[in-house]
Amino acid sequence: MTDSPQILSPPSPAALRADLERLVILDLLGPVGGPEEEIAEGGVRDRYLVGMLAPRQQQVAPEQQDDINTSLVRTAASCLRRGLCRPELGSLCSSSR
């Protein structure tokens, strides 16, 4: 009984390129974990190299607004601690790293 292993054919170069492009975009821009991904450590700008984008035409329920405001306050405080904000100049957190 010699069971030969199944030989898989390699993907085409175009398929490999498309897969690599998709993975790089997800890693740099996100969301790697899909549209419902939540970042537990740090913030979005710490996780993704190119910053963050908001979903288009996304409505936020009023009861969720407080959570968002709390998150923005935490992000601003983090920026201040890391020296990324210049409150004396009236600027908010900058995206420069």
MOPAC internal coordinates of N, CA, C and O (Angstrom, degrees):
PM7 1SCF
backbone

  N    0.0000 0     0.00 0     0.00 0    0    0    0
  C    1.4402 1     0.00 0     0.00 0    1    0    0
  C    1.5283 1   108.89 1     0.00 0    2    1    0
  O    1.2310 1   121.33 1   -82.18 1    3    2    1
  N    1.2539 1   115.07 1    97.82 1    3    2    1
  C    1.4590 1   119.62 1   177.78 1    5    3    2
  C    1.5171 1   108.93 1  -110.30 1    6    5    3
  O    1.2310 1   121.30 1   -80.93 1    7    6    5
  N    1.2955 1   115.12 1    99.07 1    7    6    5
  C    1.4613 1   120.45 1   176.41 1    9    7    6
  C    1.5224 1   107.92 1   -85.29 1   10    9    7
  O    1.2310 1   120.97 1   -68.07 1   11   10    9
  N    1.3040 1   115.75 1   111.93 1   11   10    9
  C    1.4634 1   118.59 1   178.49 1   13   11   10
  C    1.5272 1   108.95 1   -83.68 1   14   13   11
  O    1.2310 1   120.45 1   -40.20 1   15   14   13
  N    1.3151 1   116.74 1   139.80 1   15   14   13
  C    1.4631 1   119.49 1   179.93 1   17   15   14
  C    1.5255 1   110.60 1   -66.56 1   18   17   15
  O    1.2310 1   121.56 1   -31.13 1   19   18   17
  N    1.3094 1   114.63 1   148.87 1   19   18   17
  C    1.4538 1   120.30 1   178.97 1   21   19   18
  C    1.5297 1   108.60 1   -71.17 1   22   21   19
  O    1.2310 1   120.96 1   -49.97 1   23   22   21
  N    1.3166 1   115.78 1   130.03 1   23   22   21
  C    1.4551 1   120.64 1   179.79 1   25   23   22
  C    1.5208 1   108.39 1   -95.03 1   26   25   23
  O    1.2310 1   121.35 1   -57.88 1   27   26   25
  N    1.3185 1   115.03 1   122.12 1   27   26   25
  C    1.4569 1   120.48 1   179.99 1   29   27   26
  C    1.5217 1   109.35 1   -92.95 1   30   29   27
  O    1.2310 1   121.16 1   -39.29 1   31   30   29
  N    1.3047 1   115.39 1   140.71 1   31   30   29
  C    1.4621 1   118.39 1   177.41 1   33   31   30
  C    1.5304 1   108.77 1   -83.34 1   34   33   31
  O    1.2310 1   120.24 1   -39.21 1   35   34   33
  N    1.3186 1   117.14 1   140.79 1   35   34   33
  C    1.4688 1   119.53 1  -179.56 1   37   35   34
  C    1.5251 1   110.65 1   -70.88 1   38   37   35
  O    1.2310 1   120.48 1   -28.22 1   39   38   37
  N    1.3294 1   116.70 1   151.78 1   39   38   37
  C    1.4679 1   119.18 1   178.02 1   41   39   38
  C    1.5311 1   110.34 1   -68.81 1   42   41   39
  O    1.2310 1   121.08 1   -20.95 1   43   42   41
  N    1.2924 1   115.54 1   159.05 1   43   42   41
  C    1.4659 1   120.58 1   179.23 1   45   43   42
  C    1.5297 1   109.41 1   -69.66 1   46   45   43
  O    1.2310 1   120.05 1   -21.55 1   47   46   45
  N    1.3330 1   117.51 1   158.45 1   47   46   45
  C    1.4690 1   119.47 1   176.72 1   49   47   46
  C    1.5306 1   112.49 1   -57.30 1   50   49   47
  O    1.2310 1   119.91 1   142.80 1   51   50   49
  N    1.3233 1   117.78 1   -37.20 1   51   50   49
  C    1.4702 1   120.71 1   179.03 1   53   51   50
  C    1.5240 1   110.72 1   -65.02 1   54   53   51
  O    1.2310 1   120.33 1   139.67 1   55   54   53
  N    1.3300 1   116.98 1   -40.33 1   55   54   53
  C    1.4659 1   120.59 1   178.99 1   57   55   54
  C    1.5307 1   110.57 1   -67.05 1   58   57   55
  O    1.2310 1   120.42 1   138.90 1   59   58   57
  N    1.3352 1   116.80 1   -41.10 1   59   58   57
  C    1.4615 1   120.28 1   177.01 1   61   59   58
  C    1.5231 1   111.13 1   -62.40 1   62   61   59
  O    1.2310 1   120.36 1   136.31 1   63   62   61
  N    1.3159 1   116.91 1   -43.69 1   63   62   61
  C    1.4613 1   121.97 1   180.00 1   65   63   62
  C    1.5278 1   110.73 1   -62.57 1   66   65   63
  O    1.2310 1   120.58 1   135.92 1   67   66   65
  N    1.3356 1   116.49 1   -44.08 1   67   66   65
  C    1.4692 1   120.81 1   179.88 1   69   67   66
  C    1.5274 1   110.57 1   -63.97 1   70   69   67
  O    1.2310 1   120.56 1   139.18 1   71   70   69
  N    1.3266 1   116.53 1   -40.82 1   71   70   69
  C    1.4660 1   120.98 1   178.70 1   73   71   70
  C    1.5300 1   110.87 1   -64.65 1   74   73   71
  O    1.2310 1   120.73 1   135.40 1   75   74   73
  N    1.3217 1   116.20 1   -44.60 1   75   74   73
  C    1.4602 1   120.58 1   179.13 1   77   75   74
  C    1.5278 1   110.87 1   -62.96 1   78   77   75
  O    1.2310 1   120.32 1   137.12 1   79   78   77
  N    1.3280 1   116.99 1   -42.88 1   79   78   77
  C    1.4635 1   121.04 1   178.89 1   81   79   78
  C    1.5258 1   110.90 1   -60.66 1   82   81   79
  O    1.2310 1   120.53 1   135.58 1   83   82   81
  N    1.3241 1   116.59 1   -44.42 1   83   82   81
  C    1.4653 1   121.18 1   179.83 1   85   83   82
  C    1.5289 1   110.61 1   -62.04 1   86   85   83
  O    1.2310 1   120.41 1   135.99 1   87   86   85
  N    1.3328 1   116.82 1   -44.01 1   87   86   85
  C    1.4662 1   120.60 1  -178.75 1   89   87   86
  C    1.5285 1   112.06 1   -66.96 1   90   89   87
  O    1.2310 1   120.24 1   140.42 1   91   90   89
  N    1.3293 1   117.16 1   -39.58 1   91   90   89
  C    1.4665 1   120.47 1   178.95 1   93   91   90
  C    1.5244 1   110.44 1   -65.52 1   94   93   91
  O    1.2310 1   120.41 1   135.89 1   95   94   93
  N    1.3260 1   116.82 1   -44.11 1   95   94   93
  C    1.4662 1   120.32 1   179.12 1   97   95   94
  C    1.5242 1   110.58 1   -61.53 1   98   97   95
  O    1.2310 1   120.44 1   135.82 1   99   98   97
  N    1.3321 1   116.76 1   -44.18 1   99   98   97
  C    1.4656 1   119.42 1   178.58 1  101   99   98
  C    1.5238 1   111.36 1   -62.82 1  102  101   99
  O    1.2310 1   120.44 1   142.07 1  103  102  101
  N    1.3321 1   116.76 1   -37.93 1  103  102  101
  C    1.4561 1   120.02 1  -178.16 1  105  103  102
  C    1.5248 1   112.18 1   -72.51 1  106  105  103
  O    1.2310 1   119.96 1   144.05 1  107  106  105
  N    1.3330 1   117.67 1   -35.95 1  107  106  105
  C    1.4607 1   120.70 1  -178.05 1  109  107  106
  C    1.5201 1   113.08 1   -86.26 1  110  109  107
  O    1.2310 1   120.41 1   141.38 1  111  110  109
  N    1.3167 1   116.82 1   -38.62 1  111  110  109
  C    1.4598 1   121.63 1  -173.56 1  113  111  110
  C    1.5184 1   112.50 1  -106.78 1  114  113  111
  O    1.2310 1   120.74 1   147.92 1  115  114  113
  N    1.3298 1   116.19 1   -32.08 1  115  114  113
  C    1.4515 1   120.65 1  -179.83 1  117  115  114
  C    1.5096 1   112.66 1    83.39 1  118  117  115
  O    1.2310 1   119.29 1    -0.07 1  119  118  117
  N    1.2494 1   118.96 1   179.93 1  119  118  117
  C    1.4601 1   126.59 1   -10.17 1  121  119  118
  C    1.5249 1   111.08 1   -84.93 1  122  121  119
  O    1.2310 1   120.59 1   -55.23 1  123  122  121
  N    1.3205 1   116.47 1   124.77 1  123  122  121
  C    1.4599 1   120.95 1   179.73 1  125  123  122
  C    1.5193 1   110.28 1   -61.94 1  126  125  123
  O    1.2310 1   120.19 1   141.11 1  127  126  125
  N    1.3238 1   117.23 1   -38.89 1  127  126  125
  C    1.4578 1   122.02 1  -177.46 1  129  127  126
  C    1.5135 1   114.57 1   -85.23 1  130  129  127
  O    1.2310 1   119.60 1  -166.61 1  131  130  129
  N    1.3210 1   118.37 1    13.39 1  131  130  129
  C    1.4592 1   121.17 1   179.95 1  133  131  130
  C    1.5149 1   111.63 1    90.84 1  134  133  131
  O    1.2310 1   120.54 1    -0.91 1  135  134  133
  N    1.3303 1   116.57 1   179.09 1  135  134  133
  C    1.4643 1   120.42 1  -174.29 1  137  135  134
  C    1.5270 1   114.30 1   -65.21 1  138  137  135
  O    1.2310 1   119.87 1   161.44 1  139  138  137
  N    1.3111 1   117.86 1   -18.56 1  139  138  137
  C    1.4688 1   120.64 1  -179.48 1  141  139  138
  C    1.5259 1   112.56 1   -97.52 1  142  141  139
  O    1.2310 1   119.85 1  -170.62 1  143  142  141
  N    1.3379 1   117.90 1     9.38 1  143  142  141
  C    1.4602 1   121.65 1  -177.13 1  145  143  142
  C    1.5266 1   111.29 1   -60.64 1  146  145  143
  O    1.2310 1   120.96 1   -42.32 1  147  146  145
  N    1.3262 1   115.77 1   137.68 1  147  146  145
  C    1.4614 1   122.26 1   174.52 1  149  147  146
  C    1.5209 1   107.45 1  -121.37 1  150  149  147
  O    1.2310 1   120.70 1   -46.79 1  151  150  149
  N    1.3076 1   116.26 1   133.21 1  151  150  149
  C    1.4595 1   121.79 1  -179.22 1  153  151  150
  C    1.5242 1   108.11 1   -91.29 1  154  153  151
  O    1.2310 1   120.26 1   -64.41 1  155  154  153
  N    1.3278 1   117.11 1   115.59 1  155  154  153
  C    1.4642 1   121.02 1  -177.73 1  157  155  154
  C    1.5283 1   111.13 1   -86.02 1  158  157  155
  O    1.2310 1   120.50 1   138.41 1  159  158  157
  N    1.3287 1   116.65 1   -41.59 1  159  158  157
  C    1.4599 1   120.18 1  -176.54 1  161  159  158
  C    1.5209 1   110.05 1   -95.21 1  162  161  159
  O    1.2310 1   120.73 1   -43.46 1  163  162  161
  N    1.3169 1   116.21 1   136.54 1  163  162  161
  C    1.4642 1   119.96 1   177.10 1  165  163  162
  C    1.5091 1   112.22 1    59.66 1  166  165  163
  O    1.2310 1   120.72 1    43.96 1  167  166  165
  N    1.2950 1   116.22 1  -136.04 1  167  166  165
  C    1.4520 1   121.91 1   179.95 1  169  167  166
  C    1.5112 1   110.75 1  -139.97 1  170  169  167
  O    1.2310 1   121.04 1    -3.06 1  171  170  169
  N    1.3058 1   115.62 1   176.94 1  171  170  169
  C    1.4590 1   121.27 1  -178.21 1  173  171  170
  C    1.5219 1   110.22 1   -60.51 1  174  173  171
  O    1.2310 1   120.31 1   138.18 1  175  174  173
  N    1.3214 1   117.01 1   -41.82 1  175  174  173
  C    1.4672 1   119.85 1  -178.85 1  177  175  174
  C    1.5218 1   111.76 1   -66.52 1  178  177  175
  O    1.2310 1   119.95 1   155.03 1  179  178  177
  N    1.3195 1   117.70 1   -24.97 1  179  178  177
  C    1.4582 1   120.36 1   176.18 1  181  179  178
  C    1.5232 1   111.24 1   -79.28 1  182  181  179
  O    1.2310 1   120.21 1   149.48 1  183  182  181
  N    1.3176 1   117.21 1   -30.52 1  183  182  181
  C    1.4673 1   121.43 1  -176.55 1  185  183  182
  C    1.5232 1   112.37 1   -83.10 1  186  185  183
  O    1.2310 1   120.35 1   137.66 1  187  186  185
  N    1.3301 1   116.93 1   -42.34 1  187  186  185
  C    1.4599 1   121.03 1  -174.82 1  189  187  186
  C    1.5162 1   110.55 1  -111.14 1  190  189  187
  O    1.2310 1   120.74 1   -50.90 1  191  190  189
  N    1.3188 1   116.19 1   129.10 1  191  190  189
  C    1.4549 1   123.18 1  -174.70 1  193  191  190
  C    1.5225 1   113.40 1   -58.82 1  194  193  191
  O    1.2310 1   119.74 1   142.49 1  195  194  193
  N    1.3179 1   118.10 1   -37.51 1  195  194  193
  C    1.4649 1   120.45 1  -175.03 1  197  195  194
  C    1.5212 1   113.21 1   -93.55 1  198  197  195
  O    1.2310 1   119.68 1  -166.82 1  199  198  197
  N    1.3180 1   118.21 1    13.18 1  199  198  197
  C    1.4583 1   120.17 1   175.99 1  201  199  198
  C    1.5063 1   112.68 1    91.77 1  202  201  199
  O    1.2310 1   121.16 1    40.44 1  203  202  201
  N    1.3256 1   115.39 1  -139.56 1  203  202  201
  C    1.4569 1   118.28 1  -177.78 1  205  203  202
  C    1.5115 1   110.37 1  -142.50 1  206  205  203
  O    1.2310 1   121.70 1   -28.37 1  207  206  205
  N    1.3045 1   114.35 1   151.63 1  207  206  205
  C    1.4531 1   122.97 1   174.99 1  209  207  206
  C    1.5120 1   107.66 1  -124.39 1  210  209  207
  O    1.2310 1   120.48 1   -36.48 1  211  210  209
  N    1.2955 1   116.69 1   143.52 1  211  210  209
  C    1.4616 1   120.76 1   176.51 1  213  211  210
  C    1.5202 1   108.92 1   -91.22 1  214  213  211
  O    1.2310 1   120.08 1   -33.83 1  215  214  213
  N    1.3159 1   117.45 1   146.17 1  215  214  213
  C    1.4691 1   119.69 1   176.67 1  217  215  214
  C    1.5241 1   110.55 1   -62.04 1  218  217  215
  O    1.2310 1   120.82 1   -36.09 1  219  218  217
  N    1.3079 1   116.05 1   143.91 1  219  218  217
  C    1.4640 1   120.61 1   178.95 1  221  219  218
  C    1.5201 1   110.69 1   -71.70 1  222  221  219
  O    1.2310 1   121.09 1   -39.80 1  223  222  221
  N    1.3086 1   115.53 1   140.20 1  223  222  221
  C    1.4584 1   123.91 1   175.56 1  225  223  222
  C    1.5273 1   112.36 1    50.59 1  226  225  223
  O    1.2310 1   120.93 1  -139.94 1  227  226  225
  N    1.3101 1   115.83 1    40.06 1  227  226  225
  C    1.4629 1   120.88 1   179.54 1  229  227  226
  C    1.5224 1   108.91 1   -90.88 1  230  229  227
  O    1.2310 1   120.11 1   -56.71 1  231  230  229
  N    1.3086 1   117.40 1   123.29 1  231  230  229
  C    1.4540 1   122.36 1   177.96 1  233  231  230
  C    1.5277 1   108.99 1   -94.21 1  234  233  231
  O    1.2310 1   120.72 1   -42.43 1  235  234  233
  N    1.3146 1   116.23 1   137.57 1  235  234  233
  C    1.4584 1   121.31 1   178.01 1  237  235  234
  C    1.5175 1   107.92 1  -110.67 1  238  237  235
  O    1.2310 1   121.15 1   -53.40 1  239  238  237
  N    1.3217 1   115.40 1   126.60 1  239  238  237
  C    1.4597 1   120.63 1   178.86 1  241  239  238
  C    1.5269 1   109.17 1   -66.88 1  242  241  239
  O    1.2310 1   119.96 1   -35.78 1  243  242  241
  N    1.3367 1   117.68 1   144.22 1  243  242  241
  C    1.4769 1   120.21 1  -178.66 1  245  243  242
  C    1.5244 1   113.34 1   -54.54 1  246  245  243
  O    1.2310 1   119.90 1   143.75 1  247  246  245
  N    1.3305 1   117.80 1   -36.25 1  247  246  245
  C    1.4635 1   119.37 1  -179.08 1  249  247  246
  C    1.5308 1   112.11 1   -69.61 1  250  249  247
  O    1.2310 1   119.67 1   159.63 1  251  250  249
  N    1.3229 1   118.24 1   -20.37 1  251  250  249
  C    1.4627 1   121.48 1   176.88 1  253  251  250
  C    1.5224 1   111.72 1   -88.08 1  254  253  251
  O    1.2310 1   119.90 1   165.41 1  255  254  253
  N    1.3090 1   117.79 1   -14.59 1  255  254  253
  C    1.4611 1   122.00 1  -176.08 1  257  255  254
  C    1.5264 1   111.90 1   -60.45 1  258  257  255
  O    1.2310 1   119.95 1   141.51 1  259  258  257
  N    1.3470 1   117.70 1   -38.49 1  259  258  257
  C    1.4590 1   120.43 1   179.49 1  261  259  258
  C    1.5189 1   111.33 1   -61.81 1  262  261  259
  O    1.2310 1   120.28 1   139.87 1  263  262  261
  N    1.3439 1   117.06 1   -40.13 1  263  262  261
  C    1.4601 1   120.41 1   178.17 1  265  263  262
  C    1.5234 1   110.53 1   -62.09 1  266  265  263
  O    1.2310 1   120.59 1   139.54 1  267  266  265
  N    1.3289 1   116.48 1   -40.46 1  267  266  265
  C    1.4632 1   120.92 1  -179.81 1  269  267  266
  C    1.5226 1   110.01 1   -66.04 1  270  269  267
  O    1.2310 1   120.16 1   135.46 1  271  270  269
  N    1.3282 1   117.29 1   -44.54 1  271  270  269
  C    1.4645 1   120.63 1   179.22 1  273  271  270
  C    1.5225 1   111.20 1   -61.80 1  274  273  271
  O    1.2310 1   120.09 1   139.22 1  275  274  273
  N    1.3321 1   117.43 1   -40.78 1  275  274  273
  C    1.4582 1   121.48 1   177.61 1  277  275  274
  C    1.5168 1   110.18 1   -61.35 1  278  277  275
  O    1.2310 1   120.69 1   137.90 1  279  278  277
  N    1.3235 1   116.28 1   -42.10 1  279  278  277
  C    1.4599 1   121.00 1   178.75 1  281  279  278
  C    1.5250 1   111.14 1   -63.29 1  282  281  279
  O    1.2310 1   120.09 1   139.06 1  283  282  281
  N    1.3276 1   117.43 1   -40.94 1  283  282  281
  C    1.4646 1   120.87 1   178.81 1  285  283  282
  C    1.5219 1   111.27 1   -64.31 1  286  285  283
  O    1.2310 1   120.57 1   141.20 1  287  286  285
  N    1.3272 1   116.52 1   -38.80 1  287  286  285
  C    1.4636 1   120.31 1   178.13 1  289  287  286
  C    1.5211 1   109.76 1   -64.25 1  290  289  287
  O    1.2310 1   120.18 1   136.90 1  291  290  289
  N    1.3351 1   117.26 1   -43.10 1  291  290  289
  C    1.4670 1   120.50 1   178.02 1  293  291  290
  C    1.5245 1   110.79 1   -61.92 1  294  293  291
  O    1.2310 1   120.43 1   137.86 1  295  294  293
  N    1.3376 1   116.78 1   -42.14 1  295  294  293
  C    1.4578 1   120.84 1   179.68 1  297  295  294
  C    1.5227 1   110.64 1   -63.13 1  298  297  295
  O    1.2310 1   120.24 1   135.97 1  299  298  297
  N    1.3226 1   117.16 1   -44.03 1  299  298  297
  C    1.4662 1   120.79 1   179.06 1  301  299  298
  C    1.5252 1   110.65 1   -62.95 1  302  301  299
  O    1.2310 1   120.26 1   138.49 1  303  302  301
  N    1.3277 1   117.10 1   -41.51 1  303  302  301
  C    1.4668 1   120.59 1   178.79 1  305  303  302
  C    1.5220 1   110.46 1   -63.28 1  306  305  303
  O    1.2310 1   120.54 1   139.83 1  307  306  305
  N    1.3233 1   116.57 1   -40.17 1  307  306  305
  C    1.4583 1   121.09 1   177.82 1  309  307  306
  C    1.5231 1   110.85 1   -63.34 1  310  309  307
  O    1.2310 1   120.49 1   138.56 1  311  310  309
  N    1.3315 1   116.67 1   -41.44 1  311  310  309
  C    1.4706 1   121.02 1   178.21 1  313  311  310
  C    1.5273 1   110.53 1   -62.35 1  314  313  311
  O    1.2310 1   120.55 1   137.95 1  315  314  313
  N    1.3166 1   116.55 1   -42.05 1  315  314  313
  C    1.4668 1   120.54 1   179.04 1  317  315  314
  C    1.5239 1   111.03 1   -61.82 1  318  317  315
  O    1.2310 1   120.80 1   135.59 1  319  318  317
  N    1.3416 1   116.08 1   -44.41 1  319  318  317
  C    1.4625 1   120.09 1  -179.99 1  321  319  318
  C    1.5215 1   111.60 1   -61.58 1  322  321  319
  O    1.2310 1   120.54 1   143.19 1  323  322  321
  N    1.3404 1   116.58 1   -36.81 1  323  322  321
  C    1.4667 1   120.64 1  -177.64 1  325  323  322
  C    1.5247 1   112.69 1   -88.07 1  326  325  323
  O    1.2310 1   120.04 1  -179.22 1  327  326  325
  N    1.3216 1   117.53 1     0.78 1  327  326  325
  C    1.4535 1   120.52 1   177.63 1  329  327  326
  C    1.5135 1   114.59 1    76.00 1  330  329  327
  O    1.2310 1   119.89 1  -156.97 1  331  330  329
  N    1.3279 1   117.81 1    23.03 1  331  330  329
  C    1.4624 1   120.87 1  -179.58 1  333  331  330
  C    1.5207 1   112.48 1   -91.23 1  334  333  331
  O    1.2310 1   120.04 1   171.78 1  335  334  333
  N    1.3286 1   117.53 1    -8.22 1  335  334  333
  C    1.4654 1   121.11 1  -179.26 1  337  335  334
  C    1.5220 1   109.34 1  -109.64 1  338  337  335
  O    1.2310 1   121.71 1   -29.24 1  339  338  337
  N    1.2992 1   114.33 1   150.76 1  339  338  337
  C    1.4633 1   120.87 1   175.66 1  341  339  338
  C    1.5185 1   108.06 1  -126.06 1  342  341  339
  O    1.2310 1   119.60 1  -106.85 1  343  342  341
  N    1.3428 1   118.37 1    73.15 1  343  342  341
  C    1.4611 1   120.73 1  -176.17 1  345  343  342
  C    1.5210 1   112.90 1   -58.92 1  346  345  343
  O    1.2310 1   120.08 1   150.67 1  347  346  345
  N    1.3449 1   117.44 1   -29.33 1  347  346  345
  C    1.4628 1   119.43 1   179.48 1  349  347  346
  C    1.5254 1   111.78 1   -66.39 1  350  349  347
  O    1.2310 1   120.33 1   159.43 1  351  350  349
  N    1.3358 1   116.97 1   -20.57 1  351  350  349
  C    1.4614 1   121.28 1   176.55 1  353  351  350
  C    1.5207 1   111.61 1   -97.36 1  354  353  351
  O    1.2310 1   120.80 1  -179.04 1  355  354  353
  N    1.3191 1   116.07 1     0.96 1  355  354  353
  C    1.4614 1   120.16 1   179.14 1  357  355  354
  C    1.5134 1   113.59 1    77.01 1  358  357  355
  O    1.2310 1   120.11 1  -162.44 1  359  358  357
  N    1.3312 1   117.39 1    17.56 1  359  358  357
  C    1.4644 1   118.88 1  -179.18 1  361  359  358
  C    1.5144 1   110.50 1  -100.25 1  362  361  359
  O    1.2310 1   121.60 1   -30.38 1  363  362  361
  N    1.3055 1   114.55 1   149.62 1  363  362  361
  C    1.4548 1   120.79 1   174.67 1  365  363  362
  C    1.5154 1   108.06 1   -85.89 1  366  365  363
  O    1.2310 1   120.93 1     6.75 1  367  366  365
  N    1.3094 1   115.83 1  -173.25 1  367  366  365
  C    1.4554 1   120.10 1  -179.69 1  369  367  366
  C    1.5168 1   109.86 1   -56.57 1  370  369  367
  O    1.2310 1   121.29 1   -48.84 1  371  370  369
  N    1.3062 1   115.13 1   131.16 1  371  370  369
  C    1.4611 1   119.29 1   178.21 1  373  371  370
  C    1.5099 1   108.85 1   -91.44 1  374  373  371
  O    1.2310 1   120.98 1   -21.01 1  375  374  373
  N    1.3102 1   115.73 1   158.99 1  375  374  373
  C    1.4582 1   119.59 1   178.94 1  377  375  374
  C    1.5111 1   110.80 1   -89.06 1  378  377  375
  O    1.2310 1   119.66 1   176.18 1  379  378  377
  N    1.3342 1   118.26 1    -3.82 1  379  378  377
  C    1.4633 1   119.64 1   179.20 1  381  379  378
  C    1.5120 1   108.75 1   -72.85 1  382  381  379
  O    1.2310 1   121.32 1   -41.37 1  383  382  381
  N    1.3137 1   115.07 1   138.63 1  383  382  381
  C    1.4590 1   120.05 1  -176.38 1  385  383  382
  C    1.4931 1   110.00 1  -112.48 1  386  385  383
  O    1.2310 1   120.10 1   180.00 1  387  386  385

